[in-house]
Amino acid sequence: MERPQAGPERKLLCLSTIGNAWLQIFTSTMLDTIIVPALPYVLNLSPLRESAVFSARPVSSIIVTPVASWMTEAMGWRPLIIFPGVLLTLGSIVYFYRADFTVYVAARLVQGCASAFIWTAALGGVARTHPPEIQATATGLVMTADVGIAIGPLIGGVLFDWGGTTMLFSFMIVFCAAATVVTAMLFAFFPNDLPVPEHPSESETLNHSTKGYRVFLNYHYVVAVVAVCCIYAFATALPALLPLYWHRKFGLSATLTGLLFSPNAFIKVVVSPVATLLSDFGLATLTGQYSIGLLFASVCLAFIVTPPDWRLQAFLLTLFGIGFGTVDTCATAFAGSKFLADRRRTDYGMSYGLVEQGFNVGVLLGPLIVGGLTEWTNYHTGFMTLGAVGALVAVMAVVSWKTYRPPYPSPRHVSAGEQMLRREQDQLAAALLRGEERGQQGRVVASQLERLCRGLFPSKRKGRPDRPLVKAGAVKKARGGWMCSGASSAQTVASSVDVESQATPGEVQEVPLVGFSPSLSTSHHQMPDELISHVCTFLVGRGARDLRRLKVACVHWGRKAGEMEALKFDDRIPSLKRRKPAFITRLRR
């Protein structure tokens, strides 16, 4: 059977990969909390030891995730897609051995191994079968499966009150086995991965030294992963300790305890896809949404046990679902796919592996922090402390929101002609880095680069505005930078098409730059300092300090500068007054 095709022209969601990832994540998260209502009755543990049962799962996941990420990159995501269901079924069988603290910890360790493959293989498959412009929407739909965290206590409470642990564990085994069968049936409907770009992109040429995990050593990426860590620390601390608190203080039953978590689940299901749709339609950014959502969730968590009535506490738990759904979806979409799509990379196995590590650390530390503080002080101190940590991370996220600028524009809303022009400039950038500057191709490359530089750095000699700084056809090297000529008065300055400028002395001459559309052409005599500031800032931000990288950056900026000026982003770009690298002075001489 031929697989459905998925390519840049495909703008529809791949329901098979989304459905498979949704089912696996739902199964994993439901099993994480389905035993919550039964633990106070079966094991009767202290708050710290009960938190240790929940923290056992991420321990094994932290160890296995690097291996799962490497296997996903080396083997692909399809061969690994069955592993999670098998491991989840095996972990559910372990619970039947006996009701003991050690046995429950062992079962959770097996489930943690399954979670490592779910986040790298299943979510990696979703990213690889969707173009960047709809990856956020696809991820948002998948992340609604985290509703299993909130539905698990309800199902577990009803089954435990009805038939005890036998009924509960039997349901877990049957459900995991059925989910594995469904995954096997969906395998034939998985589409092919998106094709690899035919020519190396500018991100690959400019960041050719950034291999492996080094590309993720970025403030914005790290903050997004830490936000995922925080929100899951909140989401696991609540079901780990709130049922015990309600049981001891208010005497609530297992069924009622599970029922109180249900509104939180439904709120999250509604918020998750809405948040990513707002991002894909350009109405809100992913970074802005998860920043505000994390701050809101931190406030709800900090005061969760402050009201004296359990109904008010349940209401705060419901409001927490708004922040939970927003942060979980937006931070995961940004760190897992958008961050790489903005840089034109496809290391989705690594990116989702790191997101999984953030998830694991949060699931590990959340119950331990609140449980330990509760053991030594009280519940109020435990939840208040964790909420304060979340508020601090929210401040870091706000900084990321206000400072993040993608290095390359999104392919959405770009015309076919502009896409063709970008592909041609990608080839030009690759040719420059490969050193193919000989023969006819090399002369064309040098000519285009020279014309671009003449437009970006015009002559400012008083009284002789139309005379270039150097002779036509020459571009001088100046200690790691370019000292570029200005545009001559009656000379043809080529863009993507042949354009001749007929200008009389003293007349303002329009100079179309390489990659500029006619509507974005920039005046030779009226080249603003802000535009030069944009160019220099871009070169510094891309690390363009050696000759070849600077040439590639100039080629790319030929189209970016006009777009930035046309969209009036002047107030959002650092000016030369705030960033003055030494070589900018040489560039503007």
C-alpha positions in Angstrom: 0.0 0.0 0.0 1.4 3.4 -1.0 1.8 5.9 1.8 -0.1 9.2 1.6 2.2 12.0 0.4 3.1 14.9 2.7 5.0 17.8 1.3 5.2 21.6 1.3 2.1 21.8 -0.9 0.1 19.8 1.6 -1.7 22.1 4.1 -4.0 19.6 5.7 -3.6 17.9 9.1 -2.3 14.3 9.0 -5.0 12.7 11.2 -3.2 9.3 11.4 0.0 10.7 13.1 -2.0 13.1 15.2 -4.4 10.4 16.3 -1.6 8.0 17.1 0.3 10.6 19.2 -2.9 11.7 20.9 -3.8 8.1 21.9 -0.3 7.3 23.2 0.0 10.5 25.2 -3.5 10.1 26.6 -2.8 6.5 27.7 0.5 7.5 29.3 -0.9 10.5 31.2 -4.0 8.7 32.3 -1.9 5.9 33.8 0.2 8.5 35.6 -2.8 9.6 37.7 -5.3 6.7 37.6 -4.0 5.3 40.8 -4.2 8.6 42.7 -7.6 8.0 44.5 -6.6 4.4 45.5 -3.2 5.2 47.0 -4.4 6.6 50.3 -6.5 3.5 50.9 -4.2 0.8 49.5 -0.7 1.8 50.8 -1.5 4.5 53.4 1.8 6.3 52.9 3.2 9.5 54.2 3.1 12.6 51.9 6.8 12.2 51.1 6.6 8.5 50.2 3.4 8.9 48.2 5.2 11.7 46.3 8.1 9.2 45.7 5.7 6.8 43.9 4.8 9.5 41.4 8.4 10.7 41.0 9.6 7.2 40.1 8.3 7.3 36.6 10.3 10.3 35.4 13.5 8.8 36.8 13.6 6.0 34.3 12.3 8.4 31.6 15.2 10.8 32.1 17.7 7.9 31.7 16.0 6.4 28.6 15.1 9.7 26.7 18.6 10.3 25.3 18.7 6.8 24.0 15.2 7.2 22.5 16.2 10.5 20.9 19.2 9.0 19.3 17.2 6.0 18.1 14.6 8.3 16.6 17.2 10.3 14.7 19.1 7.1 13.5 16.2 4.7 12.8 13.3 7.1 12.2 10.1 7.3 14.3 8.1 4.6 12.6 10.1 1.5 13.9 9.7 2.8 17.5 6.0 3.6 17.4 4.9 0.3 18.9 7.3 0.3 21.9 5.3 2.6 24.1 2.1 0.5 24.1 4.0 -2.7 24.9 5.9 -1.1 27.8 2.7 0.5 29.2 0.9 -2.9 29.2 3.9 -4.5 30.9 3.9 -1.8 33.6 0.2 -2.3 34.3 0.8 -6.0 34.7 3.4 -5.4 37.4 0.8 -3.7 39.7 -0.9 -7.1 40.1 2.1 -8.6 41.9 1.2 -7.3 45.3 0.2 -4.0 47.0 3.6 -2.8 48.1 5.6 0.4 47.9 8.5 -1.3 46.0 6.2 -2.9 43.4 4.4 0.3 42.7 7.7 2.1 42.2 8.8 -0.7 39.8 5.6 -0.4 37.8 6.1 3.4 37.5 9.7 2.9 36.3 8.5 0.7 33.4 5.9 3.3 32.5 8.6 6.0 32.4 10.5 4.1 29.7 7.4 4.1 27.6 7.0 7.9 28.0 10.5 8.5 26.7 9.6 6.9 23.3 6.2 8.6 23.1 7.6 12.1 23.3 10.4 11.5 20.8 8.9 9.1 18.3 5.2 10.0 18.3 5.6 13.8 18.6 8.6 13.6 16.2 6.4 11.9 13.7 3.8 14.7 14.0 6.5 17.4 13.4 8.0 15.6 10.4 4.7 15.1 8.6 3.4 18.7 8.9 4.8 21.9 7.3 5.9 24.6 9.7 2.9 26.8 9.1 0.5 24.3 10.7 2.9 22.5 13.1 1.6 24.6 16.0 -2.0 23.6 15.3 -1.0 19.9 15.0 0.9 20.0 18.3 -2.0 21.8 20.0 -4.4 19.1 19.0 -2.0 16.4 20.2 -1.4 18.1 23.5 -5.1 18.0 24.4 -4.3 14.4 25.2 -2.8 15.6 28.4 -6.4 15.6 29.6 -5.5 12.1 30.8 -3.8 13.6 33.8 -7.1 15.1 35.0 -9.4 12.3 33.8 -7.2 9.5 35.4 -8.3 10.3 39.0 -12.0 10.2 38.0 -11.7 6.9 36.2 -9.5 5.4 39.0 -11.8 6.6 41.7 -14.9 5.1 40.1 -13.3 1.8 39.3 -11.7 1.5 42.7 -15.0 2.1 44.6 -16.7 -0.3 42.3 -14.3 -3.3 42.2 -11.1 -2.4 44.1 -7.6 -2.7 42.8 -8.5 -5.8 40.7 -11.0 -3.9 38.6 -8.6 -0.9 38.4 -5.6 -2.8 37.2 -7.6 -5.0 34.8 -8.9 -1.9 33.1 -5.4 -0.5 32.8 -4.1 -3.7 31.1 -7.0 -4.0 28.6 -6.9 -0.3 27.7 -3.1 -0.4 27.0 -3.4 -3.5 24.9 -6.2 -2.0 22.9 -4.3 1.2 22.3 -1.3 -0.8 21.1 -3.6 -2.6 18.6 -5.0 0.7 17.3 -1.4 2.0 16.8 -0.5 -1.1 14.7 -3.6 -0.5 12.6 -2.8 3.1 12.0 0.8 2.3 10.9 -0.3 1.7 7.2 -1.9 5.2 7.1 1.1 7.2 8.3 2.2 9.6 5.5 5.7 10.0 4.3 7.9 12.6 6.0 8.3 16.0 4.6 11.0 16.0 1.9 14.5 17.3 2.9 15.3 20.6 1.2 17.2 20.1 -2.1 19.7 22.8 -1.4 21.2 23.7 2.0 19.4 26.6 3.6 21.0 29.7 5.0 20.5 28.4 8.5 22.7 25.4 7.7 25.4 27.6 6.1 25.4 30.2 8.8 25.1 27.7 11.6 27.2 24.9 10.0 29.3 24.7 13.2 26.2 24.2 15.4 25.8 20.5 15.4 24.0 18.1 17.8 22.5 19.7 20.8 24.4 23.0 20.6 21.7 24.6 18.6 19.4 24.3 21.6 21.8 26.3 23.8 19.6 29.3 23.3 17.9 31.4 26.0 14.5 31.3 24.4 14.6 27.5 23.9 15.8 26.9 27.4 13.1 29.1 28.9 10.4 27.2 27.0 11.7 23.9 28.2 11.8 25.2 31.8 8.2 26.4 31.4 7.2 22.9 30.4 9.1 21.6 33.5 7.2 24.0 35.8 3.8 23.4 34.5 4.2 19.6 34.8 5.6 20.1 38.3 2.3 21.9 39.1 0.2 19.3 37.3 1.7 16.3 39.1 2.0 17.9 42.5 -1.8 18.6 42.6 -3.0 15.0 42.0 -0.2 13.6 44.1 -1.1 15.6 47.3 -4.6 17.2 46.9 -6.5 13.8 47.2 -4.5 13.0 50.4 -5.2 16.5 51.7 -9.0 16.3 50.9 -9.2 12.8 52.3 -7.6 13.7 55.7 -9.2 17.2 56.2 -12.7 16.8 54.5 -13.1 13.0 54.3 -13.9 13.0 50.6 -14.5 9.7 48.8 -12.3 8.4 46.0 -15.1 9.0 43.4 -15.8 12.6 44.5 -12.0 13.3 44.5 -11.7 12.1 41.0 -14.8 14.1 40.0 -13.3 17.3 41.2 -10.4 17.0 38.8 -12.8 16.6 35.8 -13.5 20.4 35.1 -9.8 21.0 35.0 -9.6 18.4 32.2 -12.3 19.9 30.1 -10.9 23.4 30.4 -7.6 22.2 29.2 -9.1 20.4 26.2 -10.8 23.7 25.1 -7.8 25.9 25.7 -5.1 23.8 24.1 -6.2 24.0 20.4 -7.5 27.5 20.7 -4.0 28.7 21.9 -2.2 27.2 18.9 -4.9 28.4 16.4 -4.3 32.0 17.7 -0.6 31.5 17.0 -1.1 30.1 13.5 -3.5 32.9 12.5 -1.0 35.5 13.8 -3.3 36.8 16.6 -0.9 35.9 19.4 2.6 34.5 19.8 3.4 31.2 21.4 5.9 32.8 23.7 3.4 35.5 24.9 0.7 33.0 25.5 2.8 30.6 27.6 4.3 33.5 29.6 0.9 34.8 30.7 -0.4 31.2 31.2 2.4 30.3 33.4 1.9 33.3 35.6 -1.8 32.6 35.9 -1.2 28.9 36.8 1.4 29.9 39.4 -1.1 32.1 41.2 -3.7 29.4 41.2 -1.3 26.8 42.6 0.1 29.1 45.3 -3.4 29.7 46.8 -4.9 26.3 46.0 -5.4 25.3 49.7 -5.9 28.8 51.1 -9.7 28.8 50.9 -11.3 27.0 53.9 -14.0 25.3 51.7 -13.1 22.4 49.4 -15.5 23.8 46.8 -13.5 27.0 46.5 -10.3 24.9 46.2 -11.9 22.8 43.5 -12.8 26.1 41.7 -9.1 27.2 41.8 -8.2 23.8 40.4 -10.6 24.4 37.5 -9.0 27.8 36.8 -5.6 26.2 36.9 -6.6 24.2 33.8 -6.6 27.5 31.7 -2.9 28.1 32.5 -2.1 24.4 32.2 -3.5 24.1 28.7 -1.9 27.3 27.5 1.6 26.6 28.8 1.6 22.9 27.9 0.5 23.5 24.3 2.3 26.7 23.5 5.7 25.9 25.2 5.8 22.4 23.7 4.9 23.7 20.2 7.6 26.4 20.4 10.4 24.3 21.9 9.5 21.1 19.9 8.9 22.5 16.4 8.7 26.3 15.9 12.2 27.0 17.3 13.6 24.6 14.7 11.3 25.7 11.9 12.4 29.3 12.4 16.0 28.1 11.9 15.1 25.7 9.0 16.3 22.6 10.8 14.6 19.2 11.2 16.2 17.8 14.4 12.7 17.1 15.9 13.8 13.9 17.7 16.4 15.9 19.7 14.1 18.9 20.3 11.2 16.7 21.6 13.6 14.6 23.5 14.7 17.7 25.4 11.1 18.7 26.0 10.5 15.3 27.4 13.4 15.8 29.7 11.9 19.0 30.9 8.6 17.1 31.4 10.4 14.4 33.3 12.2 16.8 35.6 9.0 18.6 36.4 7.1 15.4 37.1 10.0 14.3 39.3 10.5 17.5 41.3 7.0 18.8 41.7 5.6 16.1 44.0 9.0 15.8 45.9 9.2 19.6 46.6 5.6 19.9 47.7 5.6 16.6 49.5 8.9 17.3 51.3 7.8 20.8 52.4 4.5 19.4 53.5 6.2 16.7 55.6 8.3 19.3 57.4 5.9 22.3 57.5 2.3 22.2 56.0 0.5 22.1 52.7 0.2 25.9 52.4 4.0 26.3 52.5 4.6 23.5 49.9 2.2 24.8 47.3 3.1 28.5 47.9 6.8 27.7 47.4 6.3 25.9 44.1 4.0 28.7 42.9 6.7 31.3 43.7 9.2 29.3 41.6 6.7 29.3 38.7 6.2 33.0 39.0 10.0 33.5 38.7 10.1 31.4 35.5 7.1 33.4 34.2 9.1 36.6 34.5 11.9 34.9 32.5 9.3 33.8 29.9 8.1 37.4 29.6 11.7 38.5 28.8 11.9 35.8 26.1 8.5 37.0 24.7 9.6 40.6 24.4 13.1 39.8 22.9 12.5 36.8 20.6 12.9 37.5 16.9 13.0 34.6 14.5 16.1 34.7 12.3 14.1 33.9 9.1 10.5 34.9 8.2 7.7 32.4 8.3 6.9 30.8 4.9 3.2 31.6 5.5 1.7 34.4 3.4 4.7 34.4 1.1 4.0 34.5 -2.7 5.3 31.9 -5.1 7.6 34.4 -6.7 9.2 35.3 -3.3 9.6 31.6 -2.5 11.4 31.1 -5.8 13.6 34.0 -5.1 14.5 32.6 -1.7 15.4 29.3 -3.1 17.7 31.0 -5.6 19.4 33.0 -2.8 19.8 29.8 -0.8 21.7 28.3 -3.7 23.8 31.5 -3.9 24.6 31.3 -0.2 25.5 27.6 -0.4 27.8 28.3 -3.5 29.6 31.0 -1.6 30.3 28.8 1.4 31.5 25.9 -0.8 33.9 28.2 -2.4 32.4 27.9 -5.9 33.4 31.4 -7.0 35.3 30.5 -10.1 34.1 30.5 -13.7 30.9 32.1 -14.9 28.9 31.1 -11.8 31.5 32.8 -9.6 31.4 36.0 -11.7 27.6 36.1 -11.4 27.8 35.5 -7.6 30.4 38.2 -7.2 28.4 40.6 -9.3 25.2 40.1 -7.4 27.0 40.4 -4.1 28.7 43.6 -5.1 25.4 45.2 -6.3 23.7 44.2 -3.1 26.5 45.7 -1.0 26.4 48.9 -3.0 22.8 49.3 -2.2 23.2 48.5 1.5 26.2 50.7 2.1 25.9 53.8 -0.2 28.4 56.6 -0.5 27.9 59.5 1.8 30.6 61.8 0.3 29.3 65.4 0.4 28.9 66.9 -3.0 29.5 63.6 -4.8 26.5 61.5 -3.8 26.5 59.4 -7.0 30.2 58.4 -6.9 31.0 54.9 -5.5 33.6 54.6 -2.7 35.6 52.2 -4.8 35.7 51.5 -8.5 32.8 49.6 -10.1 33.3 45.8 -9.9 35.4 45.9 -6.7 34.6 45.0 -3.1 37.3 45.5 -0.6 38.0 43.3 2.4 38.6 45.2 5.6 39.8 43.1 8.6 37.0 40.5 8.7 34.3 42.8 7.2 33.4 44.3 3.9 34.0 47.9 2.9 31.5 48.1 0.1 31.0 50.6 -2.7 28.1 52.9 -3.2 25.8 52.9 -6.2 26.8 54.9 -9.3 24.4 57.3 -10.9 23.8 55.9 -14.3 24.7 52.3 -13.7 22.3 49.4 -13.9 21.8 48.0 -10.4 20.3 44.5 -10.8 17.8 42.9 -8.6 16.1 39.6 -9.2 15.1 41.1 -12.7 17.0 43.5 -15.0 16.1 47.0 -14.0 17.8 50.1 -15.5 17.7 53.4 -13.7 17.7 56.6 -15.8 18.7 59.4 -13.5 19.8 62.9 -14.2 22.4 64.7 -12.0 20.9 65.7 -8.7 17.8 63.6 -9.1 16.9 61.0 -6.5 17.6 57.6 -7.9 15.7 54.5 -7.0 18.0 51.5 -6.5 16.2 48.1 -6.4 18.3 45.7 -4.2 18.8 42.0 -4.7 15.7 40.2 -3.6 13.6 43.3 -3.3 10.3 43.6 -5.0 9.7 46.9 -6.9 7.4 48.2 -4.2 10.2 47.8 -1.6 13.0 49.5 -3.6 15.1 51.9 -1.5 16.3 55.3 -2.5 20.0 55.6 -3.1 20.3 59.0 -1.6 17.8 58.6 1.1 19.1 55.3 2.6 18.2 55.7 6.3 20.6 55.1 9.1 18.0 52.7 10.6 18.3 50.4 7.6 22.1 50.2 8.0 21.5 49.6 11.7 19.2 46.7 10.8 21.8 45.2 8.5 24.7 45.5 11.0 22.5 44.2 13.9 21.6 41.2 11.8 25.2 40.5 10.9 26.2 40.6 14.5 23.3 38.5 15.7 24.2 35.8 13.1 27.8 35.7 14.2 29.0 36.9 10.8 32.5 37.8 11.6 34.5 36.0 9.0 34.5 36.8 5.3 32.3 33.9 4.1 29.6 34.2 6.7 29.4 37.9 6.1 28.8 37.4 2.4 26.1 34.9 3.1 24.4 37.2 5.6 24.5 40.0 3.1 22.9 37.9 0.4 20.1 36.9 2.8 19.6 40.4 4.2 19.0 41.8 0.7 15.4 40.8 1.0 15.1 41.1 4.7 16.1 44.8 5.0 13.3 46.0 2.8 10.7 43.9 4.6 11.9 45.2 7.9 11.7 48.8 6.7 8.3 48.3 5.1 6.8 46.7 8.2 8.2 49.5 10.4 10.0 47.3 12.9 12.5 50.1 13.8 11.4 50.3 17.4 11.8 46.5 17.8 15.4 46.2 16.5 18.4 47.2 18.7 20.0 50.3 17.4 23.7 51.0 16.9 23.7 53.0 20.1 23.0 49.9 22.1 25.1 47.5 20.0 28.4 48.8 18.7 30.7 45.9 17.7 34.1 47.1 16.5 33.6 46.1 12.9 30.4 48.0 12.4 32.4 51.2 12.3 34.6 49.7 9.5 31.5 48.6 7.6 30.1 52.1 7.6 33.4 53.9 6.6 
